[in-house]
Every structure is written in structure tokens, then in C-alpha cells.
């Protein structure tokens, strides 16, 4: 996993290479998940299992079905935790297949949740 940090109020972006690999591998095995659904699943899994903040739901818009080679889609995701708190994260889905690279998984990034 790679974590990228940015300035200002946003606490940073989280790149989920591991989740991207899992989602990419699943897509290659016939998964029918749209890109935004795979992002929602990756966010819920990471926030619950790595950040130890159990997630009740994640809803991202727009509903991106897929990205073209080398493109990045920008989404807004509403995360509701099981304790009732919530936040809205700016998120991206980046298609790594460009410049001669093939069969690379999508990379997901999103704003970190606020501190408890």
C-alpha cells in the first residue's frame, strides 16, 4: 500500500494498490462490478479492516462504469460508519493501462476520514 499526502485541510489521499490488485483480478475473472462499485467495496474494506472504523455504507457518484486507458475518473463518496458518523470523500479511479502497460488493475484514492 502507498499513502500520498497533500497540503491543506485534506489529510491526504490513500492509494489502495492492494485493493486495486484484488479488484483488477476479480474484474479479469468475469466480475460484473462497475468501477464505482469496486471503489465502494475497496473503501469499505479498507476503512473497516485497516483503519478499524466499521463502515455501514459507501455511496459514490457519478456511477462510473469503467475508465479508458490512462484516464482518471473523479467521484464523490459518502461514507457512513456504523457508529452513525459520516464524511464525504473526494475519490478517484485511475486506469493504469497506458504507455505499453497492460492488464494493470485500477488504482483507487480517496480523502482520509476526519480524526475521531
C-alpha angles and dihedrals in degrees: 000000000000123000120201120196128207135190129257130026094334108090092212145275124282117217110205103200091159093051089044091054091049092047091045092049091048090050090052090053094059102276113165094206116131116229094256091052091051089050091051091051092048092050094048092047095047096044091047100041104029104028091035093227107129111226123217096186146347122201120183130188143232097042099238110193095189143329130241122242110296094000128129124213119207119215141172115226128195111208121195117192123211090248088064097254120122145181140188117237130196105227140182137202112205122194105215095194102110140104094035096316116129137184092017118153123243116262118226125205131176142164115274117249117257118266116272 
